[in-house]
């Protein structure tokens, strides 16, 4: 499933669908940001 910047998909690890940069959301209230590396906006849960 693909998530977008601004979504609150829940805590866990996510990777950018464009450059594979990884982030971790610590809480269920965390919002997905734009990718810090390539600035794209689509993420998938790892």
Secondary structure, DSSP 8 states (H G I E B T S, - for coil): -EEETT----SEEEEETTT--EEEE-STT------TTT---EEEE-
